[in-house]
């Protein structure tokens, strides 16, 4: 198991670099009950840093499964007002939000996908206001993970539960740089690297990206005014934070009507406790017009049918194959990690902050600029050591952006 010192370094990193907790600021934490010991370390550190209040929303996989197995449809399809009011009250108070995501990837594999889709849609509709705070960087937020037993045994199926958890701790600690003497400084250096990469892409201002790999031939227009982001972000109040830990990506948005061709997944997608694997999507004028999956096709269908925007793309992210997550050689069945091993795209809502002045635009203005809207935002992985990406400039000239899964531009 991770030592107490390691857990304290990780908690400190999550608070100081992840959400960058300020003195007299409230903190809301979403955490697995199995990770109570680590969460208590985070809470203690938060108060030491001057938090005025720390609230925990506990998550228990076993209780979640029992509800899906036994509750009537009308309960599954309802998201309680008190939960909405709780989240909105913290957001309105300018709280920081720390999510510790460690769900069993197979948790809902035997549950009717229709029930899961109903629950997801109800939650997305109810939490739309709260999500506007995070997707527009109005407040600081961050996502990290810690090992839980079921998840660890999915990653290391041949190990005992205890050995699997220890192995997953070791992997996570290395990937999030907690194994280094000064993880906070290491993340400062890493953010500078990502800042350079996004700066180069913003200067290039490509009109289109072209993706080619086995099973993938995709042309993706980028909207006028698009911005590349990556690494640290800033709240509207000027507080720097890291939304994802780990993060190895620079990302922007496709034009919602400008995606054509076919793209194939390269890693499994864990979507709300069910796995979708070996799948492909075909786009015409930005919309998915055909799809297939070797595993989880019904779940994929429900995802695509959740609303109109769910069949269009909201994000494109570039990640070199030599990222620490990729080099671990592991499949994590956890999008936070797997998306940072591989170039990926996302079905659903785009981040308005990926458009110049997008955070100040209303829905109609965003649509006019080609920015997708949806209740969902689901990343899936399309990168590998066989992926090539070309950038097409405004004058029609083409240049290499990625070759054999890594940067062809000088971003290092």
N, C-alpha and C positions, 0 to 999 in steps of 0.2 A: 504494500500500500504506500501511497505518497506520504512522506514525512509531514509532521506538523509544520516544520519550517517551509516546506514546499507549498503547502496549502495556504500559509500566510502570505507568501510571496505572490501566489496566484490571486488571492483575494485583493491584495494591495494593487496589483496590476489592473484587475477588473475595475476597481474603484477609481484609481488615479488616471489610468490611460483609457480604460473602457468608457465609463460614464463621466469621468473627470468631476467627481462629486465636489460640490462647493460647500463652504461653511454655511450652516443654517438652511441647507436645502433638504427637502424630503427625498426619500428613496423608496421606490417600490421594486420588490424582487419577486419574480415568478420562479419557483424552485421545486425540484422533485423531493418528495418526503424522504426518499432513500438517501438524499444528499444533505440531510439535516445538519450533520456535523460540520461540513464545509460551509453551509449557509450561515451557521452561527458564527463562524470565523469572519465571514463577510460582514455580518451585522455588527460584530464587535469593532471591526476595523472602521466601518462607516461612522459609528458614533465617535470613535477616536479622531476621525477626520472632521468632525463637527456637524454631522447630520442632525437635523432637528427631529426627524421621525423616520423610522424604517418599518415598512409594512411588508409582510410576506404572504403571497398567494401560493399555498402549497398545492402540488400536483401529485396524484398517486395513480400510477398506471392500473393497479388492480381495481381501484374504485371506479376509474374511468371505464374499464372493460365491463364491470358489473352493471354500470348504468346502461351501456349500449346493449347488453344482453337482456336486460329486464325492464327498462323504462318504456312506457308507451310512446308511440310516434309523436304525440302532441308535446311531450316533455323534451324529446330529442330535438324537435324542431323549434324549441323556444329558448331564447337566451335571456336570462333574468335581467330586469331593469336595474336591480341593485348592483350587479357586476358592472354594468355600463356606468352608473353613477359613481361607483368607486374609482374606476379608471379615469373618468373625466375629471373628477375632483382633484386627483393627483396631478394630472396633466395641466389643469388650469392653475394649479399652485406652482407650476414650474418644476415639478419633481423630476429626478432622473429615474430611468427605468432600466433595470438589469434583468435579463432573461437567462436562466440557466436551463438549457434544453438538453434533455438526456432521455428521450422516450425510447421504449422498446420498438424497434422497427417493425416487428411482426405483431404488435399489440392487437390490431383490429383486422387481422387477415381473414378471420372467419365471420366477420360482421358484414351484413348486407351493405354493399357500397352506397345504396340509396339512403340508408339511415345516416351514414357518415357525411354524405353530400348535404343532406338537410341540415345537419348540425353545423357544418362548416359555413353554409350560406347564412343561416340565422346569426351566427356569431359575427360574420363579416358585415352583415347589414347593421347589426346593433352597434358594432364597434367602429363604424365609419368615422365618426368625429374624432375618437381617440387616435385612430390610425393616421388621421391628417396631421396630428402633432408629430408623429415619428417620421412619416414619409416626407414631410416638408422640413424636417430638422428644426422644428420649433422648440423641442426639448432634447436633452441628451439621452441617448439610449444605447444599449450594447447587448450583444448575445454572446454567451460563452457556453461551454459544456463541461460536465464532469462525468466520470464513469458511473453507470449503474449496472447491476448484475446482468439483466437480460440483454441490454445493449452490448455489454462487453462480450458476452458469449456468442452474440451474433457476429461480432468482428473476429473473435478467436474461438470458433466452434469446437476445436479439439482440446481446449483447456478446461480445467475445473473452474467453477465460478470465481473462486478467490484468485486464481492465477490469471484469469481473463481480465478481471478488474485491475489487477496490478499491471498487466501488460497495456491496458488502455490508458491507465494513468501515465505510464512511461511515455507512450506515444503523444498524448495530449500535451504533457509538460514540455517535450522537445518542440512540438509544432508551434506552441504559443510563446516559446522563448523563455519560459519560466526556469529552464535549466541553466540559463546564463547568469553570471554574477549580478548584473544589473538589468533585469528584464525591461524596466521602464526606459532606460537609455537605448536598449536594443530595439524597442518599438519606435523610439524617436528616429533612429537611423533607418529603420524599415519604412517608416512613413515618408521619409525624404526620398527614398528610391521610388515609391509609388507616385509621389508628387511629381517626380521628374518624368515618369512614364505618361501620366495623364497630361502633363504640360506639352509633351511632344505631340500627342494625339490631338490636343486642342489646337495646336499650331498647324498641324496637317489639315484639319477640318475636312476630312474625307466626305465625299458625297455618297459613297456606297462602299460596303464591304462585301467581298466574295469569299465564301467558305467552300473548301474542297477537301474531302476525306472519304474513306470507304463508306458508302451509304449516304454521303452528304454532298449535295451540290446546291448551294443556297446563295441567293443574292439579296442583300439587305440594304435598303436605302436608309440614310440617316437624315433626320429632319434639319432644316435650316435653323441655326441657333442652338443645336445640341451641344452639350458639355460633357466631357469625360471627368468622372470623379474616381476616387479610390483612396484607401487608407483612411486617414483622419478626415473628419467633417467638422463643421462649425454650426452651432445653434444660431438663431437669429439674434441672440444676445451676445454672440462672440465667444462662446465657450467651445473649446476644441475637444472632441471626443472620438472614439473609435467604435463605429456601429457593430462591427463583426470582429471577433477574436477567435480563431485566426482570420486573417484576410490576406490574400495574395493577388487580388484582382484590381483592374481598372475597368470601369463600366460606364456605359451610356445607354441611350435608348434608340431602338429602331423606329422608323416612320411606321405608324400603325397600318398604313395602306400600301407600304412599299416593300414587302417581303415576298419573294417568290422562289419556289424550288422545294427540295426535300432535305430534311436534316434527320440524322439518326443519333440516338442516345449512346453514350459510351460508358455510363455507370448507372446502377439502379437508382431510382427515385423513390425515396420514402415519403409518401404523401399521406399525412394524417393516419399513421399507423398501418398503412398498406403499401406494399412494394409494387412499383411499375418498372418493368425491366425489358431491355431489348426492344425498344419502341422507336417508331419513326413518325414524323409529321410532314405532310405536304401542304405548302402554302400557295395561295394565289391571291394577289393583290392584298397581301397582309393577313389573310384569314386562313385558318386550317380547314382544308377541304377534304382531306383524307388522313387516316391514321391507322396504325396497327401496333400491337404489342404482344410479345410472347408471354408475358406475365402481367396481370393486372389491367387487361384491356377494358373491362367494365369500369374500373376505378378511373382510368384515363378518360373514358367517355363522360363520366359524371363531372370530372374536372373541366373538360372542354365545354360542357353544357351548362355550367353553373351560371353564366350570363354571357351577353354578347361579346364583351371584351376578353373573356377567357380564351377565345380562339385566336387572339392576336397577341403580339409580343410587346412587352414593356421594358425589357432590359437585354443588353448584350454585354458580356463581360469577358475580358481577355486575361488568361492565366497561363504562364509558361509551364511546360511539362516538368521542368526541374524544380518546381515549388516544393517546399518541405513536406507538404501533405502528399503530393504525388510521389516523392522520393521515399516516403515511408513504405510504399508498396501495399498499403492497406486500403480496403474499401470500408468506409465507416458507416454506410447506410444512414448517414446523418448529413443533411444538405449543407449545414454550416461548414463541415470539413470537406465533403466530397466536391463541393463547388469551388473550393480553393485548391483543388488538385487538377482542375480542368477548366478550359474555356466553357462558358455556359450561357444560356439564354433563359428568359423567364416568360412564361405565359401570364397574361393579366396586366395589372396596373403598372404604369411607369412611375418612376420617382420624378415629381415635378421639378426637383432641383437639378435634374439632368438637362433642363432647358433654360436658356438664358431668361432670367426674370420669371421662371415658371412658377415659383412658390407664390407669386403675387397674382397669377392668372386664375380666372374662374374656369369651370369645366368646359364652357363653350370655347373660350380662348385656347385652352389646352388642346381641344379637339381640332381646332383650326390649324394648329401647329403640328398636327400629326402625333400627339401624345396620347397613348392608350389609357383607357380607364376601365376598371373592373373591380369587383369585390375581392378577387384573388390576386395573388402574386406568387407564382410557383417556379422556382429555378430548376433547371435540369441540365445535365452535363453532356457536352457534345465534343469536348476536346480530347486529343490523344497525341502521341508522338508522330502520328500520320497526318495531322491537320495542317493545311496551308490556308493562309488568309491573305488576300490582296486588298489594298485600298485603292479606290478610284477617286481621283481628284475632280474638282469642278471642271477643269479643262479636258477631262476624259483620259488623262494619263493614268497609268496603273503602276503601283509599286508593291513590293513584298512587305507585309506587316508581320506575318508569322510564316516560318518554314519548319516543317517536321516538328510541329508542336511547340516551338519556342520563338522568341522575338527575332525578327529580321531587322528591326530598327534598333538603333543604339540607345537603349533605355537604361542601361546599367550605370 
